Amino acid sequence: MTDRQSRRTFLKVAGSTGAIGLTGLAGCAGGDGDGDGGGDGTTDGGGDSGTTGGGGSEMGTIKLGGSMSLTGDNADLGQLYQDAYELTIQRINDNGGVEAGDGNTYELDLVLRDDGTDASTSRSIYQELIDVENVDYLLGPYASSVTLPASAVAAQNQKPMVEGGGASPEIFSQGNEWIFGLLPTANKYPNSFIDMCLAQDSPPESIAILAEDDTFSQSTAEGARAKIEDSDLELVVDQTFPSDTSDLSTNLGRVRDNDADVILLCAHQQHNIILANQMESQDVNVDAAMGTVGSLNDSFKNEVGDNGDYVYGPTSWDINANFDDPVFGGTQDFVDAVTENYDASPDYHSAAGEAVIITFKQAFENVDELTPTAVRDQIRQAEFSTAYGTVSFDDRGIIDKQMLNRQWQPDPGLQTVWPENVQQNAPIYPMPDWSDR
Amino acid sequence: MAITQFIVNGLLIGALFAGIAVGFALIWGVVDIINLAHGEMVMLGGYVSFWLLTVATGSTDASPTVFLATVPVAIAVLFVVGYALQRTLVQRVIGTDIFLTLLVTFGISIAIQQLAIQAWTANPRSIQTSFADPSMTVAGLTVPKMKLLAFAGALVLTAVLYAFLQRTRTGRAIRGVAQNPEAAELVGIDVEHTRAVTFGISSGIAGGIGAFVAAILTIDPQMGLIYTLKSFVIVVFGGVGSIPGAMVGGLLLGSVEELTAGLVSSRWTLAVSFTLLIVLLVVKPNGLFGEGADQ
């Protein structure tokens, strides 16, 4: 074959391809997340003002509005939020609405629009909801990278935003008084796992961190490093890899060569799958391995099969918990309602979504006048129980909650193993070598 | 970890890159377009193998033999996809502005990605192959058996393609069209059909490699772009239209990336690869093996 490109044409093509390719890469990289999204199109409650009526015998309406990843990469997770929002609001309205502290009764009206996990789209949606739809109370989007700019819109317009899909500490370090988050921040994700390892009869002496280079995973790794520094653990491998990396062999080789006792993978589901499979194929044996996001999903276990056994993951909610809930009655009633209506078990994203709505409900019930400022102030000082657990926020708007630690065990399956007071089974520690499985 | 281990890791993964880039180089050389949807052919090949196993066995856990049986199917399906794409879309923009061809193939790439997300969700998938002992140690070097199998598979596919181009009538027609389409047409070669066959063969090889990727890494609908970009780098290394060049370029890129990851950090691999690309574009724009490199 002959190269028929002139040098000039070649450079022109190379430049164009590179530009398009790198633009595409940047686009792909923008979708990192620790939160979730899901749904299709728009759920629009209609009406043209944020709070209407309520006087006399007529029931008024309070609009709750937000953007969500209803299509694209995170649509599966976004769907969990949408389902939880809709189910909780429907249940509240069926029970007679919200008896607000101003003496009136209101129905809740959900206005949820698709942002495709795109931060710019999400920003525009929130501004439009405030300007055009007159929404005063905002439901947060999914993923830290989307929540951070969306929370700035809430602050600029002085509207309270409650979110269950963004966990980066950056969201809460901007001095924003209008944002409240229901997920423990990313830096807390590894704590429970490290505590668990150190509490074992033969605790680990060394640990390896492999971290994806996105915002959320880096926050997780920073939290782990701080935790390790306060312990006797030696950090023998600390590597960051690009999100595009599809092969962890060399980094796993480092783990083996440095004889690390524990692996902490700060990354999303794709890399959890690669980790589990390549640990097996490269015969990398450690006492414990945890992936920070996506290692507890059924889809992870389906993809890796037995290689996923003994892997740990963090969660902010346990499906077997039993907290009182003002709408559903308790956690198990919420679980039953989701299972019955959506033919799928809820996970912590669903429960956090439910708690977002309950947070606004209890605030509406406890303010003297229904204004964004009064509602924000009430949320800031409130403490109440939901199916998700006890909700209260610190000065930055972060929920006071620690992660639980779960492990895939061969026989019973996924088990809550730490902290001890909520454990279903003791952790299987150390995990057996590959040759013994 | 020894440098030798980094190089072995690099060669094992580099053979897959090379197999993918060979098809990319072939389309570039024969059809005269940069196919930005080439990575999507890898992705689709992975899914063909994945779903074939799932439907046929009810599981994605398969013996190496059963898995290998899905590779020819992936190649065949992707040949048809490639042939159809060339006939229905790409053919219409050949000979027009280079930017138009780039935009069309980029559009195809995005459309396939989005359709794949809708059809299969964005969740990453993988095929589990069961070996009694998944890795072996040779001279102190760890070699995962499935990676070795994928390495061999990629080399075989590339060698078969090379032999096909050199020794068959269709192969000679493809080379004829690459050298001079007008002259090829004058001697009775159906240029459009030959180009479509080339597109189909390239897509088929990419699909076969995609099956191996599903077995040693993961597949997801948005995985294609990085493979397209790597193919581009490899073709620049090796020279447009040169299959041996693409082979060497792939092995070289794999080794450079793993050495960078091992000796420096994984986060520098893309930066180093693309810096090499820029240097080569400036210093040796026809690549290491490209024809006319000395002109």
Interface residues (C-beta under 8 A of the other chain):
Chain A: M1 T2 D3 R4 Q5 R7 T9 F10 L11 K12 V13 A14 S16 T17 G18 I20 G21 G24 L25 C28 G72 D73 N74 A75 D76 D213 Q239 T240 F241 P242 D244 T245 S246 D247 S249 T250 N251 G253 R254 R256 D257 Q269 Q270 I273 I274 N277 Q278 E280 S281 Q282 D283 S299 N302 E303 V304 G305 N307 W434
Chain B: M1 Q5 F6 N9 I13 G29 V30 D32 I34 L36 T60 D61 I98 F99 L102 F106 S109 I117 T121 A122 N123 P124 R125 S126 Q128 P134 S135 T142 P144 K145 M146 K147 R175 A178 Q179 N180 V213 I216 L217 T218 D220 Q222 M223 L225 I226 T228 L229 F232 V236 G239 V240 G241 S242 E258 A261 G262 S265 S266 R267 T269 L270 F274 L277 L281 P285 N286 G290 E291 G292
